[in-house]
Amino acid sequence: MTVLEILQESTKYLTGKNVESPRLQSELLLSHVLGIPRLQLYLQFDRPMEEAHLSRLRPLLRSRAQHIPLQHILGTANFCGLEIECSPAALIPRPETELLVERVVEELKNIAEPLVYDVGTGTGAIALAIAQKLPAARIIAIDISPEALNLAHKNHLRYPAAKITWQTGDLLTGIKEGGDLIVANLPYLFTTDMETLPDEVKHDPPLALDGGTDGLDLIRSLIPQAVPLCHTLALEIDPRQADILPPLLKHHGFAEVKTLSDLQKRPRHVLARSSA
């Protein structure tokens, strides 16, 4: 069989398993097996497939048909141009969070050596991306999960120049040193959402998803901790929280609160600045 024939058969198979974007998924899996960029497949449609490659491809397709996330199958996700190792230990980095990183970098660009706290760091993707874009930044990345921090350490080994300190902790509890900005992509889904999540999302740890009744349990705890430590707080949120969060932030002393949209025009990020 040729590359084109395998792509056609794989697409048909994944379509029957209700996998979203089956052709794209087939191309990504096949390019991974062949060790070539995805677009190179189009120049090699007539290439005969070796049995060794087919033997590697079949179990990957079966895993994807079971709605195991592509990032878990391939082992990595691209985030802000970085290859981030992924596993069920932490939330898979999402494209909308890349926009959060851009907004944080814009906020810090005029500070010579900013100190940034990344709360709920997970894979370490946000911390590593900020470090790549702001090499002078010092980042303290915190997570309550030892498994997530172990994964973040592995990702740091891929980009060792980043000035990041990894720390086990419950939000900002025990933190004394004031910084320039706190960024947090904490669990923000409603508990009632957990039963109806897409199959792929169910492979993320519940600890990284479930934010309580209105999705704000951890964010409510973080805000008063953040006030004495940093002038600026950057959060990723669920669009349903866009009207709830600004008054809460202002109540705790963040005088200026901006709600910013993602690429689908949904309220997704909140940038809050204190008057201090």
DRENMILUM-190271 format. One line per 5 residues: number of its first residue (from 1); their letters; for each residue x, y, z of N, C-alpha, C. Coordinates in Angstrom, 3 decimals. Example, Ala and Ser with C-alpha at 12.3 -4.5 7.8 and 13.67 -1.06 7.14 Angstrom:
1 = as = 13.190,-5.690,7.800,12.300,-4.500,7.800,13.200,-3.300,7.800  12.850,-2.250,7.080,13.670,-1.060,7.140,12.900,0.030,7.870 $
This chain:
1 = mtvle = 0.835,-1.197,0.000,0.000,0.000,0.000,0.873,1.252,0.000  0.356,2.308,-0.598,1.100,3.564,-0.657,0.698,4.479,0.498  1.445,5.567,0.649,1.126,6.563,1.664,-0.299,7.079,1.485  -0.684,7.395,0.236,-2.021,7.907,-0.018,-3.090,6.891,0.366  -2.878,5.646,0.018,-3.870,4.613,0.341,-4.008,4.432,1.858 $
6 = ilqes = -2.885,4.481,2.551,-2.935,4.365,4.015,-3.686,5.550,4.616  -3.434,6.744,4.095,-4.141,7.920,4.604,-5.649,7.791,4.373  -6.020,7.298,3.228,-7.441,7.138,2.931,-8.094,6.120,3.850  -7.413,5.007,4.070,-7.959,3.963,4.948,-8.002,4.428,6.401  -6.969,5.126,6.829,-6.914,5.611,8.214,-8.005,6.644,8.458 $
11 = tkylt = -8.213,7.527,7.492,-9.252,8.543,7.616,-10.629,7.904,7.713  -10.868,6.909,6.894,-12.145,6.194,6.937,-12.352,5.524,8.295  -11.291,4.909,8.805,-11.357,4.216,10.097,-11.672,5.188,11.233  -10.957,6.312,11.297,-11.180,7.282,12.366,-12.525,7.977,12.226  -12.984,8.171,10.988,-14.316,8.738,10.774,-15.375,7.843,11.396 $
16 = gknve = -15.219,6.533,11.211,-16.173,5.585,11.779,-16.153,5.547,13.293  -15.080,6.029,13.889,-14.964,6.065,15.353,-15.295,7.457,15.912  -15.843,8.320,15.060,-16.265,9.670,15.470,-15.125,10.507,16.030  -13.948,10.340,15.452,-12.807,11.162,15.833,-12.859,12.462,15.034  -12.713,13.584,15.720,-12.772,14.885,15.053,-11.571,15.067,14.130 $
21 = sprlq = -11.796,15.697,12.980,-10.745,15.958,11.977,-9.963,14.687,11.648  -10.636,13.643,11.168,-9.961,12.349,10.972,-8.822,12.385,9.965  -8.951,13.177,8.897,-7.865,13.237,7.909,-6.621,13.871,8.540  -6.807,14.981,9.230,-5.670,15.643,9.869,-5.019,14.722,10.902  -5.842,14.050,11.684,-5.300,13.142,12.695,-4.495,12.018,12.044 $
26 = selll = -5.000,11.491,10.939,-4.282,10.441,10.214,-2.947,10.943,9.687  -2.949,12.153,9.165,-1.706,12.729,8.644,-0.682,12.933,9.750  -1.129,13.426,10.894,-0.198,13.671,11.997,0.392,12.366,12.527  -0.421,11.340,12.636,0.082,10.047,13.104,1.047,9.441,12.103  0.718,9.520,10.820,1.584,8.928,9.806,2.897,9.696,9.679 $
31 = shvlg = 2.838,11.016,9.737,4.083,11.789,9.654,4.975,11.484,10.855  4.353,11.237,12.020,5.118,10.854,13.213,5.814,9.514,13.000  5.106,8.558,12.457,5.675,7.226,12.226,6.799,7.277,11.191  6.602,8.073,10.144,7.608,8.155,9.086,8.752,9.105,9.431  8.556,9.933,10.456,9.606,10.870,10.848,9.810,12.001,9.870 $
36 = iprlq = 8.715,12.447,9.233,8.798,13.551,8.268,7.736,14.593,8.606  7.923,15.864,8.196,6.885,16.873,8.399,5.596,16.466,7.701  4.466,16.863,8.265,3.172,16.445,7.709,3.008,16.839,6.246  3.440,18.041,5.889,3.255,18.484,4.505,4.086,17.673,3.514  5.136,17.033,4.003,5.936,16.179,3.120,5.153,14.965,2.640 $
41 = lylqf = 4.110,14.592,3.368,3.291,13.460,2.932,2.725,13.701,1.538  2.397,14.957,1.246,1.773,15.276,-0.035,2.744,15.118,-1.200  4.032,15.120,-0.897,5.039,14.915,-1.937,5.439,13.445,-2.053  4.872,12.606,-1.162,5.259,11.200,-1.134,4.045,10.274,-1.180  2.966,10.721,-1.832,1.753,9.914,-1.883,1.990,8.527,-2.494 $
46 = drpme = 2.929,8.438,-3.439,3.169,7.163,-4.123,4.194,6.290,-3.406  4.711,6.757,-2.302,5.731,5.994,-1.561,5.130,4.708,-0.995  5.733,3.566,-1.274,5.231,2.306,-0.683,5.473,2.303,0.827  4.490,1.812,1.563,4.609,1.718,3.006,5.274,0.417,3.414  6.307,0.519,4.231,6.985,-0.675,4.729,6.193,-1.276,5.888 $
51 = eahls = 6.310,-2.596,6.033,5.576,-3.276,7.101,5.995,-2.757,8.480  7.264,-2.391,8.632,7.734,-1.872,9.920,6.980,-0.597,10.302  6.728,0.258,9.315,5.981,1.483,9.570,4.509,1.180,9.853  3.941,0.247,9.120,2.549,-0.120,9.349,2.355,-0.712,10.740  3.327,-1.478,11.178,3.240,-2.097,12.511,3.270,-1.048,13.610 $
56 = rlrpl = 3.968,0.052,13.365,3.993,1.142,14.340,2.718,1.969,14.269  2.168,2.126,13.078,1.004,2.981,12.884,-0.269,2.373,13.456  -0.444,1.067,13.304,-1.711,0.428,13.693,-2.085,0.672,15.153  -1.176,0.439,16.119,-1.578,0.686,17.518,-1.846,2.161,17.812  -1.183,3.060,17.099,-1.441,4.487,17.296,-2.852,4.845,16.817 $
61 = lrsra = -3.236,4.276,15.691,-4.591,4.522,15.182,-5.642,3.948,16.127  -5.372,2.752,16.665,-6.328,2.161,17.611,-6.477,3.031,18.852  -5.359,3.572,19.329,-5.419,4.451,20.494,-6.227,5.710,20.192  -6.015,6.283,19.024,-6.761,7.500,18.669,-8.237,7.185,18.491  -8.546,6.012,17.971,-9.939,5.592,17.811,-10.630,5.441,19.158 $
66 = qhipl = -9.854,5.182,20.209,-10.387,5.104,21.570,-10.447,6.480,22.231  -10.194,7.511,21.443,-10.260,8.913,21.875,-9.202,9.262,22.921  -8.102,8.532,22.893,-6.929,8.967,23.650,-6.363,10.192,22.948  -6.071,11.260,23.669,-5.616,12.497,23.007,-4.376,12.272,22.142  -4.355,12.950,21.019,-3.220,12.838,20.118,-1.918,13.191,20.830 $
71 = qhilg = -1.968,14.186,21.715,-0.751,14.623,22.413,-0.206,13.524,23.324  -1.090,12.720,23.905,-0.633,11.607,24.724,-0.046,10.490,23.865  -0.605,10.298,22.687,-0.107,9.259,21.786,1.276,9.630,21.249  1.406,10.886,20.816,2.688,11.346,20.270,3.682,11.690,21.376  3.174,12.007,22.562,4.041,12.301,23.695,4.347,13.764,23.889 $
76 = tanfc = 3.988,14.612,22.916,4.286,16.038,23.027,3.157,16.874,22.427  3.173,18.158,22.796,2.301,19.152,22.175,3.140,20.374,21.845  2.804,21.043,20.755,3.481,22.291,20.421,2.793,23.430,21.154  3.584,24.243,21.853,3.032,25.370,22.606,3.991,26.535,22.482  3.533,27.597,21.838,4.366,28.796,21.633,5.704,28.427,20.990 $
81 = gleie = 5.673,27.456,20.084,6.892,27.060,19.387,7.764,26.089,20.160  7.342,25.670,21.344,8.095,24.717,22.156,7.459,23.335,22.059  8.282,22.301,22.140,7.766,20.940,22.212,7.637,20.572,23.688  6.396,20.455,24.140,6.118,20.206,25.550,5.691,18.753,25.730  6.436,18.024,26.567,6.064,16.643,26.850,4.736,16.611,27.594 $
86 = cspaa = 3.864,15.680,27.189,2.533,15.579,27.770,2.303,14.177,28.319  1.472,14.109,29.349,1.070,12.830,29.915,-0.210,13.068,30.704  -0.873,12.000,31.167,-2.079,12.175,31.984,-1.817,12.851,33.327  -0.566,13.170,33.636,-0.248,13.816,34.914,-0.659,15.284,34.944  -0.863,15.904,33.782,-1.142,17.346,33.753,-1.981,17.692,32.537 $
91 = liprp = -2.612,18.839,32.607,-3.454,19.332,31.523,-2.636,19.517,30.245  -3.180,19.074,29.124,-2.537,19.311,27.834,-2.611,20.813,27.529  -1.499,21.454,27.186,-1.545,22.891,26.862,-2.476,23.162,25.687  -3.297,24.196,25.823,-4.288,24.545,24.793,-3.853,25.793,24.027  -4.313,25.920,22.773,-3.952,27.102,21.968,-4.369,28.420,22.595 $
96 = etell = -5.523,28.452,23.289,-5.970,29.721,23.873,-5.019,30.213,24.962  -4.283,29.283,25.562,-3.338,29.683,26.598,-2.103,30.331,25.997  -1.817,30.061,24.725,-0.722,30.764,24.054,-1.003,32.266,24.036  -2.262,32.621,23.868,-2.638,34.039,23.858,-2.459,34.650,25.244  -2.702,33.866,26.289,-2.439,34.347,27.644,-0.963,34.668,27.828 $
101 = vervv = -0.090,33.809,27.310,1.351,34.046,27.388,1.711,35.346,26.681  1.155,35.558,25.494,1.442,36.788,24.748,1.035,38.018,25.554  -0.089,37.937,26.234,-0.561,39.077,26.997,0.314,39.322,28.223  0.786,38.252,28.837,1.699,38.398,29.974,3.011,39.031,29.520  3.547,38.568,28.408,4.805,39.108,27.890,4.665,40.588,27.557 $
106 = eelkn = 3.549,40.971,26.976,3.305,42.379,26.665,3.273,43.210,27.943  2.703,42.665,28.994,2.607,43.367,30.271,3.981,43.569,30.910  4.896,42.640,30.663,6.192,42.652,31.343,7.336,43.200,30.494  7.086,43.540,29.264,8.160,43.813,28.317,9.062,44.971,28.711  8.557,45.911,29.510,9.364,47.067,29.894,10.017,46.921,31.269 $
111 = iaepl = 9.916,45.741,31.866,10.555,45.475,33.152,11.840,44.704,32.890  12.944,45.176,33.400,14.251,44.623,33.038,14.406,43.152,33.423  14.129,42.818,34.669,14.278,41.448,35.151,13.051,41.088,35.991  11.933,40.849,35.346,10.698,40.620,36.111,10.715,39.300,36.879  10.027,39.300,38.007,9.788,38.080,38.768,8.331,37.694,38.546 $
116 = vydvg = 8.128,36.482,38.049,6.796,36.008,37.681,6.482,34.748,38.473  5.264,34.678,38.986,4.763,33.454,39.602,3.785,32.785,38.631  4.038,31.520,38.335,3.124,30.724,37.509,2.458,29.715,38.439  1.198,29.955,38.755,0.492,29.149,39.760,-0.346,28.080,39.062  -0.135,26.828,39.459,-0.778,25.708,38.781,-0.081,25.418,37.471 $
121 = tgtga = 1.230,25.271,37.522,2.053,25.236,36.309,1.827,24.006,35.434  1.411,22.880,36.023,1.148,21.684,35.212,2.379,21.202,34.474  2.317,21.170,33.149,3.455,20.745,32.326,4.609,21.731,32.360  4.374,22.933,32.889,5.386,23.983,32.854,5.362,24.799,31.582  4.348,24.572,30.740,4.317,25.215,29.422,4.316,26.735,29.509 $
126 = ialai = 3.485,27.306,30.385,3.420,28.768,30.493,4.759,29.321,30.953  5.322,28.731,31.995,6.602,29.218,32.529,7.696,29.147,31.479  7.769,28.050,30.768,8.814,27.872,29.750,8.623,28.841,28.586  7.376,29.071,28.198,7.119,29.987,27.084,7.477,31.422,27.471  7.136,31.824,28.699,7.509,33.170,29.153,9.029,33.304,29.201 $
131 = aqklp = 9.698,32.269,29.701,11.160,32.303,29.791,11.804,32.400,28.418  11.197,31.763,27.435,11.738,31.834,26.079,11.600,33.246,25.504  10.472,33.881,25.775,10.208,35.203,25.214,10.849,36.326,26.027  11.074,36.081,27.320,11.702,37.068,28.208,12.859,36.380,28.936  14.006,36.229,28.282,15.103,35.454,28.872,15.607,35.989,30.215 $
136 = aarii = 15.388,37.277,30.480,15.860,37.838,31.746,14.888,37.589,32.899  13.711,37.082,32.585,12.703,36.875,33.626,13.118,35.757,34.571  12.769,35.941,35.837,12.916,34.872,36.822,11.513,34.392,37.157  11.316,33.088,37.076,9.980,32.530,37.208,9.964,31.496,38.327  8.969,31.604,39.185,8.716,30.595,40.204,7.413,29.895,39.816 $
141 = aidis = 7.513,28.616,39.489,6.373,27.847,38.996,5.922,26.873,40.081  4.646,26.918,40.392,4.108,26.208,41.551,2.997,25.258,41.123  2.982,24.066,41.716,1.870,23.143,41.505,1.722,22.276,42.743  0.488,21.875,43.018,0.237,21.025,44.178,0.504,19.557,43.871  0.579,19.223,42.582,0.738,17.830,42.159,2.210,17.479,41.930 $
146 = pealn = 2.765,16.542,42.703,4.148,16.103,42.459,4.318,15.485,41.077  3.287,14.800,40.593,3.375,14.180,39.266,3.473,15.242,38.173  2.699,16.301,38.319,2.771,17.392,37.344,4.133,18.064,37.385  4.664,18.310,38.573,5.972,18.949,38.686,7.078,18.074,38.124  6.954,16.761,38.271,7.933,15.861,37.668,7.923,16.011,36.151 $
151 = lahkn = 6.736,16.137,35.578,6.619,16.352,34.133,7.202,17.711,33.746  6.944,18.731,34.547,7.497,20.066,34.272,9.023,20.049,34.318  9.594,19.311,35.269,11.051,19.176,35.339,11.593,18.569,34.042  10.924,17.557,33.519,11.360,16.929,32.270,11.333,17.937,31.127  10.292,18.764,31.107,10.223,19.774,30.047,11.304,20.832,30.208 $
156 = hlryp = 11.666,21.149,31.443,12.747,22.109,31.674,14.066,21.587,31.110  14.262,20.271,31.156,15.484,19.683,30.612,15.590,19.907,29.110  14.463,20.080,28.455,14.469,20.370,27.015,14.936,21.803,26.737  14.717,22.691,27.713,15.041,24.113,27.551,15.745,24.597,28.820  16.951,24.118,29.059,17.622,24.347,30.347,18.021,25.792,30.615 $
161 = aakit = 18.025,26.635,29.596,18.420,28.029,29.813,17.372,28.819,30.589  16.138,28.308,30.622,15.059,29.027,31.309,15.346,29.141,32.800  15.178,30.353,33.332,15.437,30.597,34.767,14.148,30.364,35.557  13.901,29.087,35.846,12.659,28.699,36.508,12.977,27.890,37.761  12.299,28.228,38.841,12.338,27.437,40.072,11.008,26.729,40.207 $
166 = wqtgd = 11.043,25.404,40.328,9.822,24.606,40.454,9.555,24.349,41.931  8.308,24.518,42.335,8.006,24.474,43.764,6.661,23.776,43.997  6.639,22.823,44.910,5.387,22.209,45.322,4.668,23.149,46.270  3.393,23.405,46.009,2.679,24.324,46.884,1.196,24.374,46.585  0.448,24.849,47.552,-0.996,25.047,47.433,-1.231,26.511,47.102 $
171 = lltgi = -1.383,26.804,45.812,-1.490,28.173,45.325,-0.285,28.988,45.810  -0.518,30.122,46.491,0.588,30.983,46.925,0.854,30.870,48.431  0.339,29.835,49.038,0.531,29.658,50.478,2.020,29.610,50.823  2.427,30.449,51.755,3.811,30.466,52.208,4.739,31.348,51.398  4.264,31.911,50.292,5.103,32.778,49.458,5.217,34.154,50.115 $
176 = keggd = 6.435,34.655,50.236,6.684,35.939,50.897,7.237,37.004,49.949  8.008,36.581,48.950,8.694,37.537,48.079,7.732,38.154,47.073  7.670,39.470,47.058,6.833,40.161,46.099,7.392,40.061,44.694  6.515,40.022,43.710,6.939,39.910,42.320,6.255,40.943,41.454  6.379,40.750,40.146,5.811,41.699,39.194,4.478,41.240,38.626 $
181 = livan = 4.294,39.934,38.521,3.057,39.430,37.917,2.823,37.994,38.345  1.560,37.676,38.568,1.130,36.295,38.816,0.271,35.867,37.631  0.607,34.725,37.043,-0.208,34.160,35.970,-0.725,32.814,36.451  -1.991,32.533,36.156,-2.582,31.283,36.630,-3.609,30.766,35.631  -3.411,29.526,35.220,-4.424,28.807,34.449,-4.909,27.662,35.345 $
186 = lpylf = -5.768,28.031,36.278,-6.267,27.086,37.273,-7.522,26.371,36.762  -7.912,25.275,37.408,-9.170,24.613,37.022,-10.324,25.602,37.066  -11.092,25.687,35.964,-12.199,26.642,35.945,-13.500,26.056,35.407  -13.538,24.749,35.159,-14.793,24.143,34.728,-15.733,23.965,35.911  -17.035,23.993,35.623,-18.034,23.732,36.662,-18.040,22.230,36.949 $
191 = ttdme = -18.293,21.875,38.196,-18.347,20.455,38.555,-19.374,19.715,37.702  -20.487,20.365,37.379,-21.511,19.717,36.555,-21.033,19.461,35.128  -19.961,20.146,34.702,-19.417,19.922,33.356,-18.689,18.582,33.256  -18.225,18.060,34.374,-17.294,16.942,34.354,-17.898,15.682,33.730  -19.201,15.505,33.879,-19.838,14.297,33.352,-20.034,14.357,31.844 $
196 = tlpde = -20.027,15.542,31.268,-20.323,15.681,29.841,-19.118,16.131,29.016  -17.935,16.005,29.573,-16.730,16.402,28.850,-16.514,15.511,27.633  -15.914,16.039,26.565,-15.506,15.174,25.445,-14.558,14.082,25.938  -14.595,12.946,25.268,-13.782,11.808,25.705,-12.306,12.172,25.817  -11.809,12.984,24.872,-10.392,13.356,24.902,-10.048,14.129,26.175 $
201 = vkhdp = -10.933,15.043,26.578,-10.660,15.880,27.737,-10.668,15.051,29.023  -11.407,13.967,29.036,-11.476,13.117,30.224,-10.134,12.455,30.547  -9.194,12.519,29.624,-7.863,11.978,29.891,-6.985,12.973,30.643  -7.424,14.233,30.754,-6.728,15.195,31.610,-7.093,14.899,33.062  -6.201,15.206,34.011,-6.509,14.914,35.416,-7.657,15.786,35.923 $
206 = plald = -8.631,15.210,36.636,-9.729,16.013,37.187,-9.237,17.172,38.045  -8.103,16.982,38.719,-7.530,18.034,39.555,-7.237,19.296,38.753  -6.979,19.136,37.445,-6.650,20.275,36.591,-7.873,20.861,35.887  -9.053,20.278,36.120,-10.249,20.686,35.390,-11.360,21.230,36.281  -11.651,20.528,37.367,-12.833,20.806,38.180,-12.586,22.000,39.098 $
211 = ggtdg = -13.296,23.104,38.816,-13.142,24.319,39.610,-14.254,24.546,40.611  -15.111,23.524,40.849,-16.184,23.670,41.825,-17.502,24.084,41.198  -18.430,24.490,42.016,-19.803,24.753,41.575,-19.870,25.746,40.428  -19.134,26.855,40.547,-19.127,27.848,39.463,-17.743,27.969,38.817  -16.882,27.010,39.097,-15.558,26.994,38.484,-14.549,27.935,39.110 $
216 = ldlir = -14.914,28.615,40.175,-14.054,29.661,40.722,-13.463,29.333,42.095  -13.574,28.091,42.540,-13.103,27.762,43.883,-11.647,28.171,44.105  -10.757,27.729,43.227,-9.332,28.008,43.417,-9.007,29.468,43.102  -9.684,30.026,42.123,-9.446,31.433,41.784,-9.848,32.329,42.951  -10.956,32.000,43.620,-11.375,32.777,44.801,-10.315,32.715,45.904 $
221 = slipq = -9.693,31.563,46.046,-8.648,31.427,47.068,-7.379,32.161,46.672  -7.091,32.187,45.379,-5.856,32.812,44.900,-5.875,34.332,45.032  -7.008,34.955,44.732,-7.058,36.421,44.628,-6.561,37.120,45.893  -7.061,36.804,47.078,-6.550,37.512,48.262,-5.091,37.200,48.561  -4.608,36.025,48.152,-3.194,35.717,48.321,-2.342,36.564,47.392 $
226 = avplc = -2.876,36.871,46.217,-2.111,37.602,45.204,-1.950,39.077,45.538  -2.948,39.666,46.214,-2.980,41.118,46.434,-1.692,41.661,47.051  -1.165,41.077,48.138,0.037,41.672,48.747,1.334,41.325,48.024  1.272,40.447,47.034,2.500,39.960,46.398,2.813,40.619,45.067  1.794,40.903,44.277,2.037,41.387,42.911,1.046,42.470,42.524 $
231 = htlal = 1.514,43.349,41.673,0.675,44.435,41.155,-0.308,43.920,40.110  0.068,42.850,39.400,-0.719,42.404,38.253,-1.024,40.917,38.362  -2.269,40.561,38.025,-2.722,39.171,38.038,-3.334,38.857,36.681  -2.873,37.781,36.049,-3.391,37.359,34.746,-3.990,35.965,34.881  -5.257,35.818,34.492,-5.987,34.570,34.681,-6.611,34.085,33.379 $
236 = eidpr = -6.670,32.768,33.234,-7.507,32.181,32.188,-8.804,31.727,32.840  -9.930,31.964,32.165,-11.236,31.692,32.767,-12.152,31.002,31.763  -13.285,30.555,32.270,-14.385,30.092,31.434,-15.213,31.319,31.047  -15.703,31.417,29.815,-16.497,32.591,29.423,-17.680,32.868,30.342  -18.210,31.839,30.992,-19.353,32.022,31.887,-18.996,32.821,33.137 $
241 = qadil = -17.704,33.002,33.392,-17.265,33.714,34.594,-16.920,35.177,34.323  -17.126,35.606,33.074,-16.670,36.943,32.674,-17.364,38.068,33.434  -18.599,37.840,33.858,-19.321,38.886,34.588,-19.146,38.753,36.099  -18.765,37.569,36.561,-18.650,37.320,37.999,-17.312,37.803,38.544  -16.261,37.602,37.763,-14.912,37.791,38.283,-14.498,39.249,38.475 $
246 = ppllk = -14.779,40.164,37.551,-14.320,41.548,37.756,-14.763,42.168,39.075  -16.033,42.050,39.486,-16.399,42.626,40.800,-15.643,41.974,41.957  -15.383,40.683,41.848,-14.641,39.993,42.900,-13.217,40.528,42.998  -12.581,40.731,41.859,-11.224,41.273,41.840,-11.178,42.695,42.388  -12.151,43.508,42.001,-12.185,44.897,42.481,-12.440,44.952,43.987 $
251 = hhgfa = -13.234,44.034,44.473,-13.505,43.972,45.910,-12.221,43.747,46.715  -11.291,43.008,46.118,-10.044,42.688,46.816,-8.924,43.684,46.511  -9.212,44.738,45.785,-8.215,45.783,45.615,-7.588,45.895,44.237  -8.065,45.121,43.281,-7.574,45.268,41.902,-8.442,46.320,41.218  -7.908,47.517,41.107,-8.697,48.660,40.656,-9.023,48.610,39.171 $
256 = evktl = -8.099,48.067,38.389,-8.289,48.023,36.937,-8.393,46.571,36.494  -9.522,46.204,35.896,-9.760,44.823,35.477,-10.197,44.809,34.019  -9.472,44.076,33.198,-9.810,43.934,31.783,-10.158,42.478,31.486  -11.268,42.275,30.777,-11.629,40.947,30.291,-11.312,40.902,28.806  -10.498,39.929,28.406,-9.991,39.851,27.037,-10.474,38.577,26.363 $
261 = sdlqk = -10.703,38.668,25.063,-11.287,37.546,24.332,-10.228,36.661,23.698  -10.626,35.400,23.428,-9.757,34.495,22.687,-10.020,34.669,21.190  -9.439,33.801,20.385,-9.551,33.960,18.931,-10.959,33.686,18.420  -11.789,33.042,19.242,-13.191,32.810,18.876,-14.112,33.896,19.440  -13.509,34.984,19.923,-14.246,36.144,20.450,-14.990,35.815,21.742 $
266 = rprhv = -14.538,34.784,22.472,-15.136,34.454,23.764,-14.291,35.044,24.886  -14.917,35.583,25.939,-14.131,36.068,27.085,-13.292,34.922,27.650  -11.971,35.104,27.707,-11.116,33.975,28.069,-10.040,34.346,29.085  -9.607,35.596,29.085,-8.536,36.000,29.998,-8.942,37.261,30.752  -8.446,37.344,31.967,-8.664,38.526,32.788,-7.305,39.057,33.214 $
271 = larss = -7.104,40.347,33.015,-5.884,41.027,33.435,-6.285,42.074,34.465  -5.783,41.908,35.688,-6.177,42.795,36.788,-4.943,43.471,37.360  -5.050,44.777,37.594,-3.952,45.560,38.172,-4.431,46.223,39.456  -3.613,46.149,40.464,-3.976,46.774,41.740,-3.591,48.251,41.720  -4.159,48.998,42.655,-3.864,50.419,42.743,-2.587,50.675,43.533 $
276 = a = -2.067,49.625,44.212,-0.860,49.801,45.035,0.357,49.967,44.156 $
